[in-house]
Amino acid sequence: MPVLELHAESMAAIQKMGGPEADSLAMAPPPPTPKPDVVDPNAPAFDYTHLGPKGAAFFGSMVAQELTAAVAELKDYFRARAEK
C-alpha cells in the first residue's frame, strides 16, 4: 500500500500562491479586515481548515496526480473520471 507524502507538496503550493490566493481555497471567504480601532471579540475566526469547491479541486488534483504516480494501474480510471 503506497503512502502519499502530501504535506510538503501542499505546504509548498500554499507558500508559492501566497495568502490571498490560498484563502480563496477555503469554504468561505475571509471576513473583511477590521479597522485597527474596532475589534469584535465575537467575530468568527477565519476557517483555514475546510475547503470550498476551488480548494477541493486543487487538492483533489494533487492527490490524483500523486496516487496515479504511485499506482500506475489507476491512471486510466482517473483520466476517465476527469472527462465526466
Stockholm file with secondary structure:
# STOCKHOLM 1.0

chainA/1-84         MPVLELHAESMAAIQKMGGPEADSLAMAPPPPTPKPDVVDPNAPAFDYTHLGPKGAAFFGSMVAQELTAAVAELKDYFRARAEK
#=GR chainA/1-84 SS CCCCCHHHHHHHHHHHHCHHHHHTTBSSCCCCCCCTTCCCTTSCCCCSSSBCHHHHHHHHHHHHHHHHHHCGGGHHHHHHHHHC
#=GC SS_cons        CCCCCHHHHHHHHHHHHCHHHHHTTBSSCCCCCCCTTCCCTTSCCCCSSSBCHHHHHHHHHHHHHHHHHHCGGGHHHHHHHHHC
//
